[in-house]
Structure formats: structure tokens, C-alpha cells
Amino acid sequence: MKILVKYGLDDKARIDLLADSSILPSGRPLFVPDWATDFVGTLCAVFRVNRLGKCVAPRFAHRYWDALTAGLLTHGVDTAGQAIADNALTRAHDGALVLGQMVNRDSLPDSGILQWTVSNTWQGQLSLEGLIDHAESTLSLVSQYMTLKMGDLLCLCSDVSHSLPIDQVTTVSLQGSNLLQTKIK
């Protein structure tokens, strides 16, 4: 299983791979590692690949995913608020991607908005409008370099991020239905 993470939504955006041990299912607490003083979460739309594909033409990319969910990609920051060294160990730590419950493509609302709340003190949102087309073009691009397999995940990171204070609960919902909930410890 591959976890592809795209930072930014333009054509020059960076795409990274995460280890499958980076996934933390919704409902489990996120334990902040000792190597960072603070953690920041970035809201992502996560698409699940449902078929094998190599060199997928853009017009067929819509056939290669069947569900999506909200994800929370976490990374450590130092006391000055700067990201800890940008390397694979700090980006792909255990629990780096808190993954919500998958929603089948057929039951998605036409214009859904992922609503993110941190203990009723902060809110952010990410509109799914346009993201689906962007995900499909990214799947087509990635399939030129590596084979897509069933169960692979594509995370499209937004610019919606916030500090994750310890002992706070963070939730992400779609149209009022909770997809993701985790406590920061």
C-alpha cells in the first residue's frame, strides 16, 4: 500500500510517500512524540484507489478511486514555529496521518465541505469542489511513474492548518457527519 501526499494544489506541488505505519485510525489518540515541542495538523482530502492502473489517461482517472475521507497530516514544529527538519523521518512518523472513515463516492454530496474543529476553539474548512478533478489529474500523473494498486491512498493537503494542543479533541465532519475524531495526548 502506498500513501501519496501532495503538498499544494498547483502543477509544481511536491508529492511524497508515507509509510503505511503512518496511518492512525480515527478514534485513537495521537501521542505527540518527544522530538517536537508542538505539533501542527493540516487538513487533507484523502482518496482511496480501487483498481490496478499504470499510465492512466486523464479521461479515465475517475474510474480509479471509489471513496474519500478527511485526513489530518501532522508534523512537528520547534519553539519558533518552524517545521522540524524536512526529511522522511519527521514527515512519515507513526501516526503522521490521522485517517477518517471512508465515504463511498456514490453517497458524496455535490458540493461538500470538510469542516474541521479543534475543541470548539478553532474552525477551518475545505471545499471538495474542484478537488475531485485535481485528485484525478494527480492520479493520472502518478500512474505514469508507478503502478496504482487497490488500497493506495492519495492525500491532497490544503493550506488549512492549525496547532494541535495536548488534551484537545479535533474533529472533521462532512455535511454534519463526523468522519474523523481524535484526542491529542
N, C-alpha and C positions, 0 to 999 in steps of 0.2 A: 504494500500500500504506500502510495506517495501522497504527501501533503505539500501542495504547491501554494506558495504565498506570494501574492502580487502586491507590492507596496506602491500605491498611486494608481491612477486610472488613465494615464496617458500612454502613448506608444513607447516611450523611453523608460517606463517604470521597471524597477528591478523585480525579478522573480527568484525566490529562494525555495529551498526544500527543507522541510522539517522532518524529524524522526517521528515514527508512529508513537513513541513513548511520550511525545509532547502533548498528546491529547488527554484532556481531563474532562470526563463526562459531567454534564450539568448535574447539580445537586451535591457534588463532592466539594469539600473546601479546598481552596487554593492556598497552599502553605508557601509563604514568601521565603525564598532561600536566604541564607546568611550573606551571600556575596553582594547583595544590593541593599541600600538603605531604604529605598522606596520603589514601588512598582507602579507602572502605568499600563492601562489597558486600552487597546484600540479596537473599535467595533468593526467587525468584518461580516460580509455575506459569504457563506460557505456553500458551495455547490458540490453535489455528490455525482461522480461519474458512474454510469450504469452499463457501459459496454466497452468492449475492446476496440481500440482505434489507433491507427497510425496514419499520418499525413491526411487528416480530416479536412475536407474542403469547408470553407466558412459557411456555405449554404446548407451543409448537413450537420453542423455543430450542434444544432438544437436537439438532435437525436441522442446526444452523448451525455446528457445529465437528466436525472429524474426527480431530484429533491434538493431543497436548500434549507439552511438554518442560519441562525445567528452564531457568530463566534466572537470570542474575546481573546485577542492576541496580546500577551503580556510581555513586558520587557523591564529590566531593572534600570534605575537611574541613580546617579550619585547625589550627594548633598547639594550640588549646584544645579541639579535638574537635567544634567546631560546624560544621554544614553550610555550605559556601561559599554565597554569595548564592543564594537560591532563585529562580532565573529560568530561562527556557528555554535559554539558552546553556550553563549549567552542568549542567542536567538531561539535555540531549539531545546532549552532546558525542559525537564519533566514538568508538565502542567502549563507549558507555554501557550497552549490553545485550549481555552475552555469552550467546549462544543455543546450546543443546544440540541433539542430534539428536532429531527428532520421533519419537514413538511413536504408532502408529495406535490409535485409540480401541478397536478390537476386541481388541487384544493387551494392554490395560491390566489390571493385577491389580485385584481387587475392593477391596482396602484397601492401596494403595501408599503408600510413604513415600519422599519425596525426601531422601536422605542427603547432606549437604554436609560435605566435609573440606578443610581448608587444611593441606597438607603434613604430615599426620598429627599436627598440634599442636592442632587445634581441630575440633570436630564440632558440627553442628546438623542439625535435621531438620524437615520439613514434611509433615504427613499430607495426602493427597489426599482423604480422607473429608470430605465436606461442601463441598469446594472446587468440585467439578463443578457442584453445584446453584447455588452462588454465582456461578460463571462464567456459567451460563446465564441467571440473572436479570440479570446485568450486561450481557450481550449484548442482551437484550430492552430494557433501559433505554437503552443507547447507540443502538440502532436507531430509537428514537423521534426522535433528533436528526440522525443521519447514516446514510447507506446503508452497510451492511456489504458488503464485497466479498471475493471469493475471495483468500486470501493474507493478509488482515488478521490482526494478532496482538493478543490480549488478555493482558496480564500482570497477574496478581494478586500483589501484593507482600505478603510475610509480615512478621512482626516479627523474623525470624531474620536478623541482620546481624552482620558482623564486619569488622575491619580487614583490608585486603589488603596484606600486607608485600611489598616488592620482592624478587624472586628466589624467591618461594614459588609452589608449584603448588596450584591449587584444583580440586577435582573434585566433581561432583554425580552421584549414582547413584540408580537406581530398581530396587529388588529385586536389588541386586548388579550390575546392568548400568550401566556408565558412560554417562551422557548428555552430560556436559559436562566438559571439562578444558582449563584454560588456565594459562599462566605469567604472573605479574605482573612486568613489566620497567620 
